[in-house]
Every structure is written in C-alpha cells, then in structure tokens.
C-alpha cells in the first residue's frame, strides 16, 4: 500500500485537517518555516562565525590542513555523540509529535498512522536534515573563506546530510524504544508502532514546557523536561547550627540527584577554569571571555537550587531564623569559593600574575549577581505577553544571562573594568533580591 495512503484516505485526511485547522494550514507549515530559518540563519551566520574563528585562531586552520583525516574523524564522533543524545531524548520528546489537538482529532481516527503521522515525521526529518546540512556547509564555507581548501565544502555537505539522517533516525528509535524492534532501515513500521497514549503524553509535556518558556518560567520548564531521579530515599538533614545547616541541605540535595548534579559540576568547573586562563582574559577576540562567563552562569544555575528555592519562598518566615541576605550568602558561598580558587590558581599557573585574583573576583561577582537575578527573575511583565511587546517573554527569560554577557564584554577591557562590571551586576542582583524580600506596602 502507498505510504501516502489511498485516494480515499487522503481525502478523509484532508477533511480532518479542514475540521482541525480550519484553513490555517497543517502540521507541515511550522516545519517548513523552521527549515527556512535554519537554512538562512545557519548558513549565513554560521559561515561568518566559522570564518571569524579560523581567522582569529589560524592554528586551527593549519591543523585542519595538516590533519584532514583527524578533523573528519572528530566531525564523525560529534555526529555519533549527538545521535546518542537524540536517542536518549526520544524517550521524552520524539520526532513524531503532533500537537495534542491533532492527536485527538486526527490520529485517534481509524486512518492508518502512516497517513495521520506522515506530516509530523516528514517535518522533523526536514528540520533536522536541513539544520545538519546547513551546518555541514557553513563551517567549510568559513574555512574556505579563511584560505582553506574548497574540497572541505564537499566533505562537509556529505557529512551534514548523512549526519542529519543518522541523528533523526536515532531520535525516532529512541521514541519507539520498547514498542517495536529497532532493527532494520525502514522508518514507517516504527512510526506505525507508536502508541497513541505515548504520543499524547509526550505532546502534552512538550506543550507544558513551551508554555513555561513563553511566560519565562525557565525553572518550571527545566523541572518539566528533566525529571530528577533521586539516588537516595528522603532523609532528615543533620542539624549543625543555622549557618552550616543551609550548606548541608544544599550539598545533600545535589548528592541526591546523582549524575545530573555531576554534569553541572563538570560544566561549571571547566567553564571557570577556561575563563581563568591568561590567554582567554587577554585574547584578541572580544567574544571568548564573555561567552565563557555566560557558560559559567548557566552551569551555576544547576548548582544553586537552594537559592532558587529560597527565592520561590520569598515572603515566608525563615525556618532557621536567618535574614534573607545571610541565607543567600550561605547558598552561594560554596560555589563562590570554588570558583575563586579555581580561577585564581589557573590564572597564576598560566601567567596572569597579580591580575589573576582580580579577574577571579570579577568572574565570581558576575556569576553571583547573575544567580540572584535568575533566582528572583519572576514571571514576565504583562506588557511582554500581550500588545506591542507580545513575544518578548523569551528576552525576559534570558535577561539574567544578557546582563552577565554585558558584564563579560566589559571585563575584556581591563582588570579595573572587570571589577566594576562584577560589582555592577552584583548590585543589580542584590537590588532585585531586596525588592523580592521587601515588606509589602499597604496603601
């Protein structure tokens, strides 16, 4: 039987689309627009960024020229790593995922799955393969613009196309895992094996995460997307005085989340170490240090759940009798000390001299201020959710990172500017926190 269905099935599908979407297009509309954006942004800006990297660090260009096989091998390993991640992600959010209304109005009918899920599967393939193909072309274009061989473009396009196919197939198999054999190259038997209840569950979860992101509630979106699996049964936290108890509670919480916490720790420590390098702090590129500071900020958000919990309970009485300032300092203290020690030691070892500690203080202040802003971010203002500002809720969710990024750019100017930027971001974070814990005014 034809994959697209019989003429009668296609006519019934068209009627179902008319009933569900009322002439506003179908599931392929958003996929086509997304593929268009991926092709435009990925190719144009990707090639410009790749050209910048090869121009700024010519040693990378020379290494690729001398070791083309090794460079290709790294690209292949990257594809395999992304495919493994896609397989894992497929269990929670697969590529065949129409919106809930489509599942209830169209997929729930007696039409074959190869017909009702066709556009969802084609749309995901289009998005993934287009993105990988554009990435596979953009990097070699930048490489060629910097003086490299044009042969890299052909290799990149082939790797991008094959990589996109491997990744999307791994993603599908992750979604189907447990419901059908994963062997074989055919995709349609796997699509047809997807149970309706799993499709609806994944679709509702995807809608919930999207809604949380729209209102800039990134903590809720993270909790919805990544369910934490605790390693130990709940246990009573050892009481050791109010100050030490706060730290012990945070450490206990991180230990109970196992590999998740370990991943955040590794990301944070690597980012801090790279930001502390003398070559990074005095690099010709004004992008390197700010990007690493933002990565440090992102890593810290996974390690400051105690601070985020305190922010969520703003206005409630402290169980330990501490002021909000003391409790916030205790939540941040272990991370701040670790960041300062790592950045200072790395700076001294790599030749920063007397400026190593100053840059470490600046990095610590930038990240601490960013964490205070993130923890007390709150929902997006109503003006950003409707009217002329509608759609700007994403900027609100990103604004702590944007503030940290701006401070990172200031830190590239000099040590003094780095310290001033750190103090400014910390002051902004303090002001936001202070406003959250300020007593309510009765008019």
Secondary structure, DSSP 8 states (H G I E B T S, - for coil): --TT--HHHHHHHHHHHHHHHTTS--THHHHHHHHHHHHHHHHHHHHHHHHHHHHH-HHHHHHHHH-HHHHHHHHHHHHHHHHHHHHHHTTTS-S----HHHIIIIITSSS-HHHHTHHHHHHHHHHHHHHHHHHHHHHHHHHHHTT--THHHHHHHHHHHHHHHHHHHHHHHHHHTTTS---SS-SHHHHHT--HHHHHHHHHHHHHHHHHHHTT-HHHHHHHHS----SS---------HHHHHHHHHHHHHHHTTHHHHHHHHHHHHHHHHHT-HHHHT-S-SSHHHHHHHHHHHHHHTT-HHHHHHHHTTTS--TT---HHHHHHHHHHHHHHHHHHHHHHHHHHTT-TTHHHHHHHHHHHHHHHHHHHHHT--S--GGGTSGGGTTTHHHHHHHHHHHHHHHHHHHTT-HHHHHHHHHHHHHHHHHHHHHHHS-----
